């Protein structure tokens, strides 16, 4: 879709390259070749998969070298599906830095989809809404991001530009589809923190002041990697809770909202895919 996109230089070791190549070769052998779309589903969003035409599927533990999620709400299944007339890889579940994984493993899905020929990456997540106008259960189109991930970790790439990491044309298509299908689609900046704790009141006040519209524990280094690989990217956050609202935020609250939001997300992503 994008004629020219600046690529970055990914940091990988020979052992990591071998691990990625083994997984890609296994999937090609088993019929996952030539996909156009790669989709990563966030916490609780596996209801998305109930409305798609699934052609094949594998548990992550069947794929050589694939990292396994330890978090409830991430089923750990890769599906090959037809979405909007295109072959798609749907990763139902991800791994996170807070689970003890390194950036290479957290971005393994993105690297794998690129190795298999994907050119359009759709990243989704469950997020806390920081904008006071947001409501739980709404979708937010990610227009930009704040990478708040810190720590002595080997990041996925050497320095490169992140301007328009969320591809403008895909954002335009998503806005058109939402309007036509009457899907409530907010717009905002996603802040990705390390986790696994939910935000303190002071952190919520800080995040709002620096321009964050939603906060989560994933996505940012996946988008960095996708940009380095030259993929077009669309980001959609499901607002599952409002931090600082009445009552404590719980993981159960996040999962329940995810199940309800899966169908709206499917309608949005399918509509965008039809226009590619």
N, C-alpha and C positions, 0 to 999 in steps of 0.2 A: 504494500500500500504506500509506504513512504519511499520516494525515489532515492533520497540520500539521507542516511542517518549515520552520525559519527559513532564508530565503534570504540570500545575500550579494550584494554588488554587484561584478560582474566588470569588470575594466579592459580595455577594448578600444578600439582606434582605428577611425576610419571605414574605413581600408584593410583592417584585420583583419575587420571586419564584412562588408565586400564580399567578401573572400576566402572566408569561411565561407558566406555566402549563395549564392555561385556553386557551391560544392561540394554544398550541400544541394539546390539546384535541379537540378543534374545528376543526382544520385542519385534524386530523385523522378521525374524524366523517364525514368530507366532502370529503374524498378520497385522501388526500395528503400524505398518509403514505408510508413508505419504499423507500424513495429516496436515490440515491447514491451521486448525485451531488447537491451542493448548489452554485448558481451564483448570485453575486450582480453586477448590472449594474450601471456605473457611468453616469455623466451628459450627456444627449443627446444620449446615446447609446441604446435607446429603439428600434432603427431600427434593432437591433440584433434579436428582437422577431419576426420580419416579416418572417424569414426563418426557424422557428422551428415548429415542430409538437406539437401544444398546446393541452393538454388533458383537462385542466380546468383552470380557473383563477378567482381571487377575488380582488376587490379593498381593499387596506389596511384598509379602514375604516369599512369593513365588519368583519375583524378578531378581536376578543376581545383583547383589550390591545395593539394593534399594533400602534407604533408611526407613525405619518403622516408627510411627507415631505412638506415643504413650499417653495421649490426652483423650479423654472422653469427648465424643462428638466428631472424631476424625476416624472414619471407618477403615482407612488404609486400603483403598481399592482403586485400581486404575481401570477405567472403562474406555473402550473405543465406541464412539457413537456417531450418529448422523445428526448434526445440529444445523438448521438453516440451510440444508443442502450441501454441507461440507463435512468431511471426516474430521472428527475432533478427538483429542485425548482429554479425558476428564479425570483429574486426580482428586478423588474424594478423601481429603485429608492431607495434612502437611506436618512437618516437624518444625520445632522452634528452637531458637538459641537457648531458651530457659530450660529446655529438656536436657541440656548438656551437649547438644550437637554443635559441630563447627559450621562456619558459613558455607563450606563446600557442600555439606549434607543438606543444609537448609535450602540451598539453591539447586539441589540435585534435579528436582523436577523441571526447572527452567532449562538447565543445561541439557537434560535428556530430550525435552521436546524440541529444542533447537537442533540437536543431533539427528532427530528423526524427520526434520524438514518443516516444522511448524514455523509460520511467519507472523502469526497474530496470537498474542498472549492475553488472556483474560484472567486477572487476579481478583479474588473476592476474599472478604474477611468479615468477621463479626467485630463490631466496634462499639465503644461507648460514645454517645453523642455529646459533644461539648457545646454546640450551638444551642442556645435556649429555645430556639424556634423548632428544633428537631423533636420528633416523637419516636419512641421505640416501635420497631417494625417497619420503619421507612428505609428506603435505599438512598445511598449517597453516591453520586458520581465523583470519583476522586480526580481533582483537577491538578493537584500537586502534593508533595509530601515533605514531612519533616522527619529526618532520620535521627532519632534520639538514642539509638543503640550505641552503647559504650562498653569498653572493656578491652582487655589484652587479647583480642582475637585477630586472626589473619583475615582481613576483609577480602571480598571476592574479586576485586579488580584494582588496578592502578588508577590514578586520577584521570577523570574524563568528564565531559559536560553532561549535565542531567536536565538541561532545558528541554521542555516538551517530552519528558520521559513518558508521560501519559499522552499518547498520540492525539493531537487536536482533531483530526478527521474522525477518529473513533469516538471521541467525546461528542462531536456533532451528531454522529449517527445515533448514539445512545439517547441524546436529547430529543431527536426526531421520533425515535421509536417510543420513548416514554410519553411524549405528547400524544401520539396517535393511539396508543394503547391505554391511555389514561392511568399510567403508572406514576405514583408520586416519587419523583426523583430529585432529591436535594443535590446541591453541589458544595464541595468544600475540600479543605486540606486535611490529609490524613497524617497523623503523627504516629510513628512506629517506635514503641519503647521496648526495652528488653523483657520486662515482666519478671516473674509470673504474678506479681502482686497488682491488684487494682489500685487506682490512683488515690492519693491522699487529697483532702480538701485544698491544701496549699498547692499541690501539683496541678489540680484542676484549674485553679485561678491562674497559675503561670501559663499553662497550655492555652487557655483562652486569650491571654494577653499577647502571646507570640503568634496568634493567628490560626491555631488548630481548630478544626471543626469536629474532628472525631479522633479517638485514640484506640490503638490496638497493639498487639504484640507480634506482628508479622509484617509481611508485604514489602517493607522498604528495601531490604537487600535482594529480594526476588526481583524487584523492579530495577534496581541497579544492575543486576546480572543480565536481565532481559535487554536493557538498553545497551550494555556492552556487547551483547550478541547481535544487536541490530534488529531486534524484534519490535513490531508495533505492539503497544500495550494499552489495554483498557482496564481501569480499576473501578470496582464497585464495592462499597462497604454497606453491610446491613447494620443499621443502628439497632442494637439489641437491648440497650439500657441507657439510662441517662445518669452518669456519675454525679454524685452529690444530691440526687433526688431522695425522696422518702424511702427509708429502708436501705439495707446494705446490698451491694451488687454481688450476685452469686453466679457461679458457672452454670447452674441449672437455669437461671433466668436467661442467660445467653443462649443455651441450647434450645429452650422453648421458643424464643423469638426466631432463631434460625430455622426451625421447622416451618414456622408460619411464613417466613420470607422467601423460601425456596422457589415457590411457584412464580412470584413476581420477578425474581431474578431470572428464572428460566425464560419467561416471556420477553424480558429485556434482551438477554443475550441471544436468544433465537432470532429476534427481530434484527439485531445488529448483524448477525451472521448472514441472514438472507440478503443483506445489502452489500456484502463484501464482493 
